[in-house]
């Protein structure tokens, strides 16, 4: 069947294209292909053994638990029947296979006659698998023995009685074994030697039935706990012991100087407390655990595998027999780009040759139908129907190098975003199918990968990330040829190389930025052509970038750097292959005054609106702020002499014409004695992406803080980051401000105490 293909670049080819495209076959191992017809001689699966009855809970008081029920027996899988068919191609219609034969199912012989239009997809399935053996049954779990009855409690008139014994647990039921799987059958396919291509339509299966899973013996029930013995009883009794008397006497006057002795007795009853008790009973003994089931619980064995027999009838009547059909595997291949410069570039043509194959099957490949090799198209591989023929029949085990070559074009791509040199992994996947039936060789899968890229690259642009207003700095970058051949208009390939840089279109970049190359100021951009660049060579492009005197602090001057080369097929047409973005922040010089309240540590990612918000906050609180730009100075060391690194502007550039600066040779710890340092700890570029914490001299920070009481507060970063190096002022604790208002309150208190720490 012929189809017209219109490619993206306008190429048009008419060729034999498989409707199935053989792309879907990649999933053949995961999803069974469409069934055109199935002959089913499979054995039946056996029945699983029934599970014995299980008992939950426990028996009544002191009673024995019920035994678990025994499992029923499983049954084996039945054997598969045999299949015997003759196949041939339809006489009057191509694309038709005629089947004639018999097969057995459930001990019944059945006919198998079918005429099938096989088209370009689907298979005919021949199944003679043994039935799966039934799974063994589970013995039932026994009930637990009952808890013993409780003894009677003692009374004043009787002793307590003993608790009753716990009941024994029941015995677990016997499990049963899994049954044997059924044996597979024999599949025999007879075909004329001129029709062996039809074997590709068939998928046979002759596996022995899996044995049934083992059963499980039931668990014996646990013994019941002994009954609780009756409690003891204690009481007291008061026994009368008589009276106890005490005599008391007194002298009474008779009035005539004589006295009379009067005596009387005081008596009371006397009782004795007598203690009594009757003993309680003993706890009963626990019952015994029942035994587990003791049945044979082995797994069933697998059934014997069957056979696949192929009989090929030659015209002379000779019959050749095989146990496996032919099958091609891909052993390897070579590939190279047309440009042959070590780079696989978009739009280049790639040659795939020296394709090495092997007949890994059990019979020769058909001599009258060709096997074809082609490429699977994907995101990067566009083969436009390229294919080659395997021009001969391969004997069993024969290896062969296919003559000719396949080719494909690497798909185009458009580079728009700024990044390193473009790199993408692509895959070459040769596939093969047999003409006459248009079915794939499924074991042909053996892909190779390559990297799609470009032969020229630009390094990052190197320049300071921060510049003061009215200053300029050197900027440069390199262009490198990473291929194995020279490039440029003066090279043999004559492909031009151009690099360009321009200011971004935003208002600040246009008004306050300026580029200068070869002492010529550039506003609209700069383009330079590199006439020739040898393999592995680099060339340096340099100029300057400047910031206007009136540029707002911490505004950005942005640039875009680009690299273009001539197209492979149209060397005069330039295509962009790489871009890099670079921006310079307008920084503020370090100018601390004697009454400056705190230091704000900024970086090249500090935005203008962010900086202005800090200024507004400080001004609103009546405080003064100095700035230390990490991207400009490259470090933050509180103990380091800094005047050589941070020269101050003239007094005319400060807010006061009588500014009182700190000493010309001081350190940050001297300038901010008992004051505050606020560090913006966001990510910024400084040859690499980093945070402020990486540029802090931690040891000098600790020393300075313990001596001077400087407070350090961090904005940004994780708590784990900060715990590594954040220190509080002397005598205070680490602080986290929950919101902006809390921090403003702190700054207000800092203003109120200004005189105390200045003194």
C-alpha positions in Angstrom: 0.0 0.0 0.0 1.5 3.3 -1.0 1.2 6.6 0.9 2.4 10.1 0.2 4.4 11.8 3.0 4.8 15.5 3.0 7.7 16.4 5.4 8.0 19.6 7.4 10.8 20.9 5.2 8.8 20.2 2.0 10.5 16.9 1.0 8.0 14.5 -0.6 8.5 10.7 -1.0 6.3 7.9 -2.0 7.1 4.6 -0.4 5.8 1.5 1.2 4.8 2.6 4.7 3.4 0.2 7.2 0.1 1.3 8.7 1.1 -0.1 12.0 4.3 2.0 11.5 6.0 -0.6 13.7 6.1 2.1 16.4 3.5 0.3 18.4 5.5 -2.8 18.6 7.8 -1.2 21.2 5.0 -1.8 23.7 4.4 -5.4 22.6 6.0 -6.7 25.7 3.6 -4.7 27.9 0.3 -4.9 26.0 -0.8 -8.0 24.0 -1.2 -7.1 20.4 -4.6 -7.3 18.7 -5.9 -10.8 18.3 -7.0 -11.7 14.8 -7.9 -15.2 15.8 -7.2 -17.6 18.7 -7.2 -21.4 18.9 -7.6 -22.3 22.5 -6.5 -25.8 23.6 -5.6 -24.7 27.1 -6.3 -27.0 30.1 -8.7 -25.9 32.8 -7.6 -24.7 36.1 -8.1 -26.9 39.1 -10.5 -26.0 42.0 -9.0 -24.6 45.1 -9.4 -26.5 48.3 -12.2 -25.2 50.6 -11.1 -23.6 53.8 -12.0 -25.2 57.1 -14.3 -23.5 59.6 -12.6 -21.1 62.0 -13.9 -20.2 65.4 -13.4 -16.8 67.0 -13.6 -16.1 70.7 -13.5 -18.7 73.4 -15.7 -21.5 74.9 -17.9 -21.1 78.0 -16.5 -21.3 81.6 -13.9 -24.1 81.9 -15.1 -25.6 78.6 -12.7 -26.9 75.8 -12.5 -24.7 72.7 -14.0 -26.0 69.4 -11.6 -27.6 67.0 -11.0 -25.8 63.6 -12.5 -27.5 60.6 -10.3 -29.4 58.2 -9.7 -27.9 54.7 -11.1 -29.5 51.6 -8.8 -30.9 48.9 -7.9 -29.0 45.7 -7.9 -30.5 42.3 -5.2 -30.6 39.7 -5.2 -28.5 36.5 -6.2 -30.5 33.4 -3.8 -31.2 30.6 -3.9 -29.0 27.5 -4.9 -30.5 24.2 -2.8 -30.6 21.0 -3.1 -28.4 18.0 -2.3 -29.5 14.5 -2.9 -27.0 11.6 -1.8 -26.4 8.0 -1.3 -22.8 6.9 -1.1 -21.3 3.4 -1.7 -18.0 1.7 -5.0 -17.4 0.0 -4.8 -18.3 -3.7 -6.9 -15.4 -5.1 -6.2 -12.7 -2.6 -3.0 -11.4 -1.1 -3.0 -10.6 2.6 -5.1 -13.7 3.5 -3.9 -16.7 5.5 -5.9 -20.0 5.4 -5.9 -22.3 8.4 -7.0 -25.9 8.3 -6.6 -28.4 11.1 -7.8 -29.8 14.4 -7.3 -29.1 18.1 -8.4 -30.7 21.4 -10.3 -29.1 24.1 -11.6 -30.8 27.3 -10.9 -34.2 25.6 -13.0 -33.2 22.6 -11.6 -33.1 19.1 -12.6 -29.9 17.3 -12.0 -28.5 13.8 -10.0 -25.4 13.1 -10.8 -23.9 9.7 -10.4 -20.2 9.2 -9.7 -17.7 6.4 -8.2 -14.5 7.9 -7.3 -11.1 6.3 -4.3 -10.2 8.4 -3.7 -6.6 7.2 -0.8 -4.8 8.9 -1.4 -5.5 12.6 -2.6 -8.2 14.9 -1.6 -11.8 15.5 -3.1 -15.3 15.5 -2.7 -17.0 18.9 -2.1 -20.7 19.4 -2.6 -21.7 23.1 -1.9 -25.1 24.5 -1.0 -24.3 28.1 -1.6 -26.7 31.0 -4.3 -25.7 33.5 -3.2 -24.2 36.8 -3.4 -26.5 39.8 -5.9 -25.6 42.5 -4.6 -23.9 45.6 -4.5 -25.8 48.9 -7.1 -25.1 51.5 -6.6 -23.4 54.8 -7.3 -25.3 58.0 -9.7 -23.6 60.3 -8.4 -21.8 63.5 -9.6 -23.3 66.7 -11.4 -21.5 69.5 -9.7 -20.7 72.8 -10.6 -22.6 75.9 -13.1 -21.0 78.3 -12.0 -19.1 81.4 -12.4 -21.1 84.6 -15.3 -20.2 87.0 -14.6 -18.0 89.9 -14.4 -19.4 93.5 -16.8 -18.2 96.3 -15.5 -15.5 98.6 -15.0 -16.4 102.3 -17.5 -15.3 105.0 -17.6 -15.1 108.7 -18.9 -18.6 108.7 -16.9 -20.3 105.8 -13.6 -20.3 104.0 -13.4 -19.1 100.3 -13.4 -21.8 97.5 -10.8 -22.3 94.7 -11.3 -21.0 91.1 -12.1 -23.5 88.4 -9.6 -24.7 85.8 -9.4 -23.0 82.4 -10.6 -25.0 79.4 -8.1 -26.4 76.9 -7.9 -24.8 73.5 -9.3 -26.6 70.5 -7.0 -28.2 67.9 -6.4 -26.4 64.6 -7.8 -27.9 61.4 -5.6 -29.6 58.8 -4.7 -27.7 55.7 -4.3 -29.3 52.3 -1.6 -29.2 49.6 -1.8 -27.4 46.3 -2.4 -29.5 43.3 -0.2 -30.3 40.3 -0.5 -28.1 37.2 -1.7 -29.6 34.0 0.8 -30.6 31.2 1.0 -28.4 28.1 0.1 -29.7 24.7 2.0 -30.0 21.4 1.4 -27.4 18.7 2.3 -28.4 15.2 2.2 -26.0 12.2 2.7 -27.3 8.7 3.6 -24.9 5.9 5.0 -24.9 2.4 8.5 -23.6 2.0 7.2 -20.7 -0.1 4.8 -19.6 2.7 7.2 -19.5 5.7 6.7 -15.7 6.0 3.2 -16.5 7.3 4.8 -17.9 10.5 5.3 -14.3 11.6 1.6 -14.0 12.1 1.5 -16.7 14.8 2.3 -16.5 18.5 2.4 -19.8 20.3 2.2 -20.6 24.0 3.0 -24.1 25.4 3.7 -23.6 29.1 3.0 -26.2 31.8 0.3 -25.2 34.3 1.6 -23.6 37.5 1.2 -25.6 40.6 -1.3 -24.6 43.2 -0.2 -22.6 46.1 0.3 -24.4 49.5 -2.5 -24.4 52.0 -2.1 -23.5 55.7 -2.7 -25.4 58.8 -5.1 -23.9 61.3 -3.8 -22.5 64.6 -4.6 -24.3 67.8 -6.7 -22.3 70.3 -5.0 -20.9 73.4 -5.8 -22.4 76.8 -8.3 -20.5 79.0 -7.2 -18.7 82.1 -7.9 -20.3 85.4 -10.8 -19.0 87.5 -10.1 -16.4 90.2 -10.1 -17.9 93.7 -12.5 -16.6 96.3 -11.3 -13.7 98.5 -10.5 -14.1 102.2 -12.7 -12.6 104.9 -11.6 -10.9 108.2 -13.6 -9.5 111.2 -13.2 -8.4 114.9 -15.1 -9.3 118.1 -15.3 -7.4 121.5 -15.0 -9.9 124.5 -16.2 -8.8 128.0 -13.4 -9.2 130.6 -15.1 -7.7 133.8 -14.9 -4.3 135.6 -12.0 -2.1 136.5 -12.4 0.1 139.6 -10.4 3.0 140.9 -10.8 4.3 144.6 -10.5 8.0 145.4 -10.4 9.5 149.0 -10.6 13.0 150.4 -10.3 14.6 153.9 -13.2 16.6 155.1 -13.2 19.0 158.2 -15.6 18.2 161.0 -15.6 21.9 162.2 -14.0 21.1 165.6 -10.5 20.8 164.3 -10.9 17.1 163.4 -11.1 15.5 159.9 -12.9 12.6 158.4 -11.5 10.5 155.5 -14.2 9.9 152.9 -13.5 7.4 150.1 -15.5 6.0 147.1 -14.9 3.7 144.1 -15.1 4.6 140.3 -15.8 1.4 138.1 -16.2 0.7 134.3 -16.6 -2.4 132.1 -13.5 -3.8 130.3 -13.6 -5.4 126.8 -10.9 -7.1 124.6 -10.8 -6.9 120.7 -10.3 -10.3 119.2 -9.3 -10.6 115.4 -10.7 -13.4 113.2 -10.3 -14.3 109.5 -11.3 -17.1 107.0 -8.9 -17.9 104.1 -9.8 -17.3 100.4 -9.5 -19.9 97.6 -6.6 -20.4 95.2 -6.8 -19.4 91.5 -7.5 -22.2 89.1 -4.8 -23.5 86.7 -4.9 -22.4 83.0 -5.9 -24.7 80.2 -3.5 -26.1 77.7 -3.1 -24.7 74.2 -4.5 -26.8 71.4 -2.2 -28.2 68.7 -1.9 -26.7 65.3 -3.2 -28.6 62.3 -0.9 -31.2 60.9 -1.9 -31.6 57.3 0.4 -31.8 54.3 0.6 -28.2 53.0 3.1 -28.4 50.2 2.8 -26.4 47.0 1.7 -28.3 43.9 4.3 -29.0 41.1 4.2 -27.3 37.7 3.1 -29.2 34.7 5.4 -30.3 31.9 6.0 -27.7 29.2 4.8 -28.6 25.7 6.4 -28.4 22.3 6.1 -26.2 19.2 6.8 -28.0 16.0 7.2 -26.5 12.6 7.1 -28.7 9.5 8.2 -27.1 6.3 7.3 -29.0 3.1 9.7 -28.5 0.1 8.5 -28.8 -3.4 10.3 -32.1 -3.8 8.2 -33.5 -0.9 11.0 -33.4 1.7 9.9 -32.2 5.1 12.1 -30.2 7.4 11.2 -29.9 11.1 12.1 -27.1 13.5 11.2 -26.3 17.1 11.4 -22.5 16.8 10.8 -20.0 13.9 13.4 -17.5 12.6 14.0 -14.3 14.6 16.4 -11.4 13.8 18.3 -9.5 16.5 20.2 -6.2 16.1 23.8 -6.7 17.3 25.0 -3.1 16.6 25.5 -0.3 14.1 27.7 2.7 13.4 26.5 6.3 12.9 28.1 9.6 12.0 27.0 13.1 11.2 27.4 14.4 7.7 29.4 17.4 9.0 31.8 15.0 10.6 33.0 17.5 13.1 32.3 15.6 16.3 29.0 17.5 16.9 25.5 16.3 16.1 23.9 19.6 15.1 20.2 20.3 14.4 19.4 20.1 10.7 22.5 18.0 10.1 22.1 14.6 8.3 23.2 11.5 10.1 24.3 8.3 8.3 23.6 4.9 10.0 25.5 2.0 8.5 27.4 -1.2 9.2 24.2 -2.6 10.7 25.0 -5.9 12.2 22.2 -8.5 12.6 21.9 -12.2 13.5 19.3 -14.9 13.0 18.7 -15.8 16.6 15.8 -18.2 15.8 15.6 -21.9 15.1 15.1 -21.9 11.3 16.3 -20.0 8.2 14.6 -16.7 7.4 12.3 -16.8 4.3 14.2 -16.8 1.1 11.4 -15.3 -1.0 10.5 -12.4 1.2 12.9 -9.6 2.2 13.4 -8.3 5.8 13.6 -4.5 5.9 15.4 -2.2 8.3 14.3 1.3 9.0 14.5 4.0 11.7 11.9 4.8 14.3 11.1 8.6 14.1 11.1 10.6 17.3 11.6 14.1 18.5 15.1 14.4 17.0 15.2 11.7 14.3 13.4 12.4 11.0 14.1 9.6 8.6 11.6 10.5 5.9 10.9 6.8 5.1 14.6 5.8 4.8 15.0 2.0 4.8 17.3 -0.8 3.5 16.8 -4.4 2.5 18.3 -7.5 4.0 18.9 -9.2 0.6 19.3 -12.8 1.6 18.0 -15.6 3.8 20.0 -16.1 7.0 20.7 -19.5 8.4 20.3 -20.3 12.1 22.9 -18.4 14.1 24.2 -16.6 11.0 25.5 -13.0 11.5 25.4 -10.5 8.7 26.3 -6.9 8.0 23.4 -5.3 6.0 24.7 -3.5 2.9 23.8 0.1 2.4 23.0 2.8 4.9 20.0 4.5 6.5 20.0 8.3 7.0 18.0 10.8 8.9 17.9 14.5 9.6 18.3 15.9 13.1 15.2 18.0 13.8 15.5 21.7 14.0 15.2 23.7 17.2 14.8 27.4 18.1 16.9 28.8 20.9 15.2 31.6 22.7 16.1 31.5 26.4 19.5 32.4 27.9 21.5 29.4 29.1 24.7 27.4 28.6 25.3 25.7 25.3 22.3 23.7 24.1 22.5 20.0 24.8 19.8 17.4 24.4 20.0 13.5 24.3 18.5 11.8 21.3 18.0 8.1 20.4 18.6 6.1 17.2 16.4 3.1 17.1 16.7 0.8 14.0 13.7 -1.6 13.6 13.0 -4.4 11.2 10.0 -6.1 9.7 9.3 -8.9 7.2 7.7 -8.0 3.9 4.7 -10.0 2.9 3.2 -9.9 6.4 4.5 -6.5 7.6 5.2 -7.8 11.1 8.2 -6.6 13.2 11.0 -8.6 14.6 10.4 -7.9 18.3 13.9 -8.7 19.5 15.5 -6.2 17.2 15.5 -3.5 19.9 19.1 -2.2 20.5 19.1 1.6 20.5 22.1 4.0 20.7 22.1 7.6 22.0 23.8 10.8 20.9 23.9 14.4 22.0 22.3 17.2 20.0 24.3 20.4 20.3 26.0 23.2 18.4 29.7 23.5 17.5 30.3 27.0 18.9 29.7 28.4 22.4 30.1 31.5 24.4 31.3 31.7 28.0 29.5 33.7 30.6 30.1 37.4 30.4 32.6 38.6 33.0 32.2 42.1 34.5 31.5 43.5 38.0 28.0 42.8 39.2 27.8 46.2 41.0 29.0 49.7 39.8 28.8 53.1 41.4 27.0 55.9 39.4 29.3 57.5 36.9 31.8 54.6 36.8 32.7 52.0 34.2 34.3 48.6 34.2 35.9 46.1 31.8 33.6 43.4 30.4 34.7 40.4 28.3 33.6 37.0 27.1 35.1 34.2 25.0 33.8 32.3 21.9 35.0 28.7 21.7 34.9 26.2 18.9 34.1 22.8 20.6 34.0 20.9 17.3 36.9 19.1 15.5 36.8 21.4 12.4 37.4 25.1 11.8 34.4 27.5 11.5 34.0 31.1 10.2 33.6 32.6 6.8 37.3 32.1 6.0 37.2 28.4 7.0 36.6 25.6 4.5 33.0 25.1 5.7 32.5 28.9 5.3 29.9 29.1 8.0 29.9 32.6 9.5 30.2 33.2 13.3 28.8 36.4 14.8 28.5 37.6 18.4 26.4 40.5 19.5 25.5 42.4 22.7 22.9 45.1 23.3 21.4 46.9 26.2 17.9 45.7 27.3 15.0 47.8 26.2 13.8 48.9 29.6 14.0 52.6 30.4 16.8 52.5 33.0 19.1 50.3 30.8 18.6 52.6 27.9 19.0 55.9 29.8 21.8 55.0 32.3 23.8 52.2 30.6 26.4 52.4 27.9 28.6 49.9 26.1 32.0 50.8 24.6 34.0 48.7 22.2 37.3 49.9 20.6 36.8 53.2 22.3 33.4 53.7 20.5 30.4 54.3 22.6 27.6 51.9 21.7 23.9 52.5 22.4 22.0 50.3 20.0 24.3 47.2 20.3 27.6 45.8 19.1 28.1 43.0 16.6 31.4 41.4 15.7 32.2 38.6 13.2 34.9 36.0 13.8 36.5 35.2 10.5 38.0 31.9 11.5 38.0 29.8 14.6 40.0 26.5 14.7 39.1 23.4 16.5 39.3 23.9 20.3 40.3 27.6 19.8 38.8 30.5 21.7 38.8 34.2 20.9 38.3 37.0 23.4 35.8 39.9 23.0 36.2 42.8 25.4 34.8 46.2 26.0 33.5 48.3 28.8 30.1 48.9 30.5 29.4 52.1 32.3 26.6 53.5 34.5 25.4 57.0 34.2 26.0 59.6 37.0 22.3 60.0 37.7 21.4 56.3 37.8 19.2 55.4 40.8 20.8 53.3 43.4 20.2 49.6 43.0 18.5 50.0 39.6 19.7 47.5 37.0 21.4 48.0 33.7 20.7 44.8 31.7 22.3 43.3 28.7 21.8 40.3 26.4 24.7 38.6 24.8 24.1 36.4 21.7 25.9 34.0 19.4 24.9 33.1 15.8 26.3 30.9 13.1 25.4 30.2 9.5 22.9 27.5 8.8 24.2 24.1 7.6 22.3 24.3 4.3 22.2 28.1 3.9 25.6 29.4 5.2 24.6 33.1 4.7 21.5 32.7 6.9 22.4 33.3 10.5 20.7 31.4 13.3 20.9 32.2 17.0 22.4 29.3 18.9 23.1 30.7 22.4 22.2 33.7 24.6 23.3 34.9 28.0 21.8 37.7 30.1 23.9 39.9 32.4 22.9 42.9 34.5 24.9 45.4 36.6 23.4 46.9 39.8 24.0 50.6 40.6 25.7 50.3 44.0 26.3 52.8 46.8 29.8 53.3 48.2 30.5 52.6 51.9 30.4 55.9 53.7 29.7 55.5 57.4 29.3 58.7 59.5 30.0 58.9 63.2 26.2 59.0 64.0 25.2 56.3 61.5 22.8 53.9 63.3 23.1 50.7 61.3 24.7 49.1 58.3 22.6 47.6 55.5 24.5 44.8 53.6 23.3 44.6 50.0 24.2 42.6 46.9 23.7 42.6 43.2 20.2 41.2 43.5 19.0 44.0 45.8 16.3 45.8 43.8 15.8 49.5 43.6 12.3 49.4 45.2 13.6 47.2 48.0 16.5 49.6 48.7 14.1 52.6 48.7 11.8 50.8 51.1 14.8 50.5 53.6 15.6 54.1 53.1 12.0 55.1 53.7 11.9 53.0 56.9 15.1 54.4 58.3 14.2 58.0 57.4 10.8 57.6 59.0 12.4 56.5 62.3 14.9 59.4 62.3 17.8 57.0 61.8 20.8 57.0 59.5 22.0 54.1 57.4 25.2 53.2 55.6 25.5 50.5 52.9 28.0 47.7 52.3 27.6 46.1 48.8 28.9 42.5 48.9 28.9 42.2 45.1 31.1 45.3 44.9 33.6 44.5 47.7 33.4 40.7 47.7 33.7 40.2 51.4 32.3 41.2 54.8 35.1 41.1 57.5 34.3 43.2 60.6 37.9 43.3 61.7 39.6 44.1 58.3 41.0 47.5 57.5 38.6 48.6 54.8 39.6 52.1 53.5 41.7 50.6 50.8 38.6 48.6 49.6 35.9 51.2 50.1 37.0 54.7 49.2 34.5 57.3 50.1 32.9 59.8 47.7 33.6 63.5 48.1 31.6 65.2 50.7 29.6 66.8 47.9 28.1 63.4 47.1 26.8 62.9 50.7 23.6 64.2 52.2 25.5 66.9 54.2 28.2 69.2 53.0 29.8 68.9 56.5 29.6 65.2 56.7 31.6 63.8 59.7 33.1 60.5 58.4 34.7 57.9 60.6 38.4 57.7 60.7 40.1 57.0 57.3 41.6 53.7 58.4 39.0 52.0 60.5 37.2 48.7 60.5 33.5 47.9 60.4 33.6 46.8 64.1 35.0 50.3 64.9 32.4 52.1 62.8 29.5 50.2 64.3 30.4 49.8 67.9 27.3 48.7 69.8 25.2 49.3 66.7 23.3 47.2 64.2 24.2 45.3 61.0 21.3 44.2 58.8 22.3 41.5 56.1 20.1 40.8 53.1 20.7 37.1 52.7 18.9 36.5 49.4 20.6 34.6 46.5 22.7 36.6 44.1 25.3 36.0 41.4 28.9 36.4 42.2 30.6 34.1 39.7 28.2 31.6 41.1 24.9 31.7 42.8 25.4 32.2 46.6 24.1 33.9 49.7 25.7 36.5 52.0 26.5 33.9 54.6 29.1 32.4 52.3 31.1 35.7 52.1 31.2 36.4 55.8 34.5 36.0 57.8 32.8 34.1 60.6 35.8 34.0 63.0 36.4 37.7 62.9 32.6 38.2 63.2 32.5 36.2 66.4 35.5 38.1 67.8 34.1 41.5 66.8 30.7 40.8 68.3 32.0 39.6 71.6 34.2 42.7 71.9 31.8 45.4 70.6 28.2 44.3 71.2 27.3 44.8 67.6 23.9 43.3 66.7 23.6 41.2 63.5 20.1 40.6 62.0 19.5 38.5 58.9 16.8 39.0 56.3 16.3 35.8 54.3 17.8 32.3 54.3 16.6 29.3 56.3 16.7 28.9 60.0 19.3 26.2 59.6 21.5 28.5 57.6 21.2 31.3 60.1 22.0 29.1 63.1 25.4 28.4 61.7 26.6 32.0 62.0 24.1 34.5 63.4 25.1 36.0 66.8 23.2 38.4 69.0 24.4 41.6 70.7 26.2 41.1 74.0 23.8 40.2 76.9 20.8 39.5 74.6 19.3 36.4 72.9 18.9 35.4 69.3 15.8 37.2 68.0 13.3 36.5 65.3 11.1 39.4 64.3 7.6 38.1 63.6 6.6 41.1 61.4 7.7 44.4 60.1 6.2 46.3 63.0 8.3 44.4 65.6 11.5 45.3 63.7 10.4 48.9 63.5 9.9 49.0 67.2 13.4 47.6 67.7 14.8 50.4 65.5 12.8 53.0 67.4 14.3 51.8 70.7 17.7 51.9 69.0 17.1 55.6 68.2 16.1 56.4 71.9 19.3 54.8 73.2 21.5 56.4 70.6 23.3 58.7 73.1 24.0 55.9 75.5 25.9 53.7 73.0 27.7 56.7 71.5 29.1 57.5 74.9 
